Amino acid sequence: MKHGKVFLITGASRGIGRALADEVASRGHIVYGSSRSWSESEPALTFHPVRMDVTDDASVRAAVQEVLEAEQRIDVLVNNAGVSHCGPVEETSLDAGRDLMETNYFGVVRAIQAVLPHMRKQGFGTIVNVGSVGGKIAIPFQPHYCASKFAIEGLTETLWQELQGFGIRVLLIEPADVRTEIYGRSPHLLEKDSPYLDALVRFHAVKKKDMGDSADTPDRVSVRIADIIESDTNALRHPVARMAGLFLLARKFLPDSIFLWVVRRSFRVDR
Ligand SMILES: NC(=O)c1ccc[n+]([C@@H]2O[C@H](COP(=O)([O-])OP(=O)(O)OC[C@H]3O[C@@H](n4cnc5c(N)ncnc54)[C@H](OP(=O)(O)O)[C@@H]3O)[C@@H](O)[C@H]2O)c1
């Protein structure tokens, strides 16, 4: 991929999206990075800030229009914005589940629907969906997060097939743990009288550790993602971050009975 491509990256205010926006900008691309809340006092950015709430049709349309008016094209859409949560299936409200899907799944669909007509007209482009190893490996106490990432797997696989004839590449990035604020910021259900409380507390401790020093860094992961986007690969799935490839290989080849037992053990869910 030549320099000077126009990128629109959702969720660029922090974490993976921010590191990726900085990385691709440093490689000479024209980058628009979104947040719901860029402020006037934002310190100097290496890319153009654009306001976008992926749960809001009008906001997504306006952001895409803003980039098109400025650049006349969008070459690469990176659907990175996402949220997480922690709680058992039984105790997580349907509204909480719907809210999460609205960002992590419908938010991605919304951005794709807003950008795709323009990419189709120009006859080229790349759509990058940031999924997760959680899209292949469900873990306890993150049911709707995993479901949203399983949904992204299906959506992206469908899209890859639909867009082959239009010259538009579709890439699915599957990160393992990356040291960001996503888990710390997410709502946690730790009710005192919950029958799941002990297991939840142990899960929470493991998860916090996994997202800490042992996790990969957004900077390292974003270099890898930028390399994948700049390459001419048309392969659908790209595991990134420490251990991602190994986790997915184990999921593929181990029987459910063994694999799920290992996952439960590693999150210390067993009593
Ligand atoms: N960190 C990990 O271990 C990990 C592992 C696998 C996959 N992932 C995936 O990687 C992506 C980025 O995660 P991260 O860890 O970098 O998270 P993060 O640090 O919490 O950043 C999330 C970004 O999403 C944006 N966002 C959230 N809700 C939004 C909405 N409704 N509309 C627009 N933007 C919204 C936030 O922007 P504002 O709040 O400023 O609007 C922020 O820039 C997510 O899709 C996540 O599922 C992360």
PDBQT file of the ligand as one rigid body, heavy atoms in Angstrom, charges set to zero:
ROOT
HETATM    1  N1  LIG A 301      -7.525  -4.489  24.957  1.00  0.00    +0.000 N 
HETATM    2  C1  LIG A 301      -7.680  -5.770  24.693  1.00  0.00    +0.000 C 
HETATM    3  O1  LIG A 301      -7.172  -6.667  25.424  1.00  0.00    +0.000 OA
HETATM    4  C2  LIG A 301      -8.467  -6.201  23.488  1.00  0.00    +0.000 A 
HETATM    5  C3  LIG A 301      -8.425  -7.564  23.121  1.00  0.00    +0.000 A 
HETATM    6  C4  LIG A 301      -9.147  -7.976  22.026  1.00  0.00    +0.000 A 
HETATM    7  C5  LIG A 301      -9.884  -7.068  21.291  1.00  0.00    +0.000 A 
HETATM    8  N2  LIG A 301      -9.915  -5.759  21.655  1.00  0.00    +0.000 N 
HETATM    9  C6  LIG A 301     -10.736  -4.847  20.846  1.00  0.00    +0.000 C 
HETATM   10  O2  LIG A 301      -9.961  -3.754  20.416  1.00  0.00    +0.000 OA
HETATM   11  C7  LIG A 301     -10.787  -2.606  20.257  1.00  0.00    +0.000 C 
HETATM   12  C8  LIG A 301     -10.178  -1.436  20.997  1.00  0.00    +0.000 C 
HETATM   13  O3  LIG A 301     -10.119  -1.775  22.361  1.00  0.00    +0.000 OA
HETATM   14  P1  LIG A 301      -9.161  -1.045  23.418  1.00  0.00    +0.000 P 
HETATM   15  O4  LIG A 301      -8.708  -2.087  24.345  1.00  0.00    +0.000 OA
HETATM   16  O5  LIG A 301      -8.177  -0.174  22.724  1.00  0.00    +0.000 OA
HETATM   17  O6  LIG A 301     -10.267  -0.164  24.184  1.00  0.00    +0.000 OA
HETATM   18  P2  LIG A 301     -10.184   1.274  24.908  1.00  0.00    +0.000 P 
HETATM   19  O7  LIG A 301      -8.796   1.605  25.263  1.00  0.00    +0.000 OA
HETATM   20  O8  LIG A 301     -11.213   1.257  25.980  1.00  0.00    +0.000 OA
HETATM   21  O9  LIG A 301     -10.669   2.252  23.733  1.00  0.00    +0.000 OA
HETATM   22  C9  LIG A 301     -11.949   2.098  23.209  1.00  0.00    +0.000 C 
HETATM   23  C10 LIG A 301     -12.204   3.155  22.159  1.00  0.00    +0.000 C 
HETATM   24  O10 LIG A 301     -13.538   2.948  21.661  1.00  0.00    +0.000 OA
HETATM   25  C11 LIG A 301     -14.201   4.198  21.655  1.00  0.00    +0.000 C 
HETATM   26  N3  LIG A 301     -15.643   4.017  21.840  1.00  0.00    +0.000 N 
HETATM   27  C12 LIG A 301     -16.301   3.326  22.813  1.00  0.00    +0.000 A 
HETATM   28  N4  LIG A 301     -17.625   3.429  22.632  1.00  0.00    +0.000 NA
HETATM   29  C13 LIG A 301     -17.815   4.170  21.499  1.00  0.00    +0.000 A 
HETATM   30  C14 LIG A 301     -18.950   4.622  20.790  1.00  0.00    +0.000 A 
HETATM   31  N5  LIG A 301     -20.213   4.348  21.190  1.00  0.00    +0.000 N 
HETATM   32  N6  LIG A 301     -18.765   5.357  19.664  1.00  0.00    +0.000 NA
HETATM   33  C15 LIG A 301     -17.522   5.664  19.261  1.00  0.00    +0.000 A 
HETATM   34  N7  LIG A 301     -16.400   5.286  19.891  1.00  0.00    +0.000 NA
HETATM   35  C16 LIG A 301     -16.550   4.545  21.002  1.00  0.00    +0.000 A 
HETATM   36  C17 LIG A 301     -13.575   5.009  22.779  1.00  0.00    +0.000 C 
HETATM   37  O11 LIG A 301     -13.694   6.375  22.446  1.00  0.00    +0.000 OA
HETATM   38  P3  LIG A 301     -14.470   7.486  23.321  1.00  0.00    +0.000 P 
HETATM   39  O12 LIG A 301     -14.797   6.877  24.662  1.00  0.00    +0.000 OA
HETATM   40  O13 LIG A 301     -13.480   8.609  23.405  1.00  0.00    +0.000 OA
HETATM   41  O14 LIG A 301     -15.651   7.819  22.487  1.00  0.00    +0.000 OA
HETATM   42  C18 LIG A 301     -12.117   4.560  22.709  1.00  0.00    +0.000 C 
HETATM   43  O15 LIG A 301     -11.395   5.370  21.815  1.00  0.00    +0.000 OA
HETATM   44  C19 LIG A 301     -12.175  -3.000  20.773  1.00  0.00    +0.000 C 
HETATM   45  O16 LIG A 301     -12.996  -3.357  19.693  1.00  0.00    +0.000 OA
HETATM   46  C20 LIG A 301     -11.872  -4.224  21.637  1.00  0.00    +0.000 C 
HETATM   47  O17 LIG A 301     -12.975  -5.090  21.752  1.00  0.00    +0.000 OA
HETATM   48  C21 LIG A 301      -9.228  -5.315  22.736  1.00  0.00    +0.000 A 
ENDROOT
TORSDOF 0
